[in-house]
Amino acid sequence: MNMPKGTSITFFERERIESFLRMKKKKTWIAEKLGRDYSVIKREIRRNSSPHLPYVAIRAEAYAERRKKNTNKRKLENGKTRN
């Protein structure tokens, strides 16, 4: 049961990723349980954690919302679009 292409990861899925990581499960196992491709899970974990801060679902959700808001914003300069 794989998800359709382009489907965003939900907060529920992020919570499950966090709990599975706390249980020391492998990314391939997590991907299989969530019905997602391994690369999607790997990218999600890499983008929303660091060597010093572990993956946390609520923080990952906030980062994702911020990224979503910042996409395709036009850069305006004196009322005209900048080239």
Secondary structure, DSSP 8 states (H G I E B T S, - for coil): ----TT----HHHHHHHHHHHHTT--HHHHHHHHT--HHHHHHHHHHT--SSS---HHHHHHHHHHHHHTTT---EETTEE--
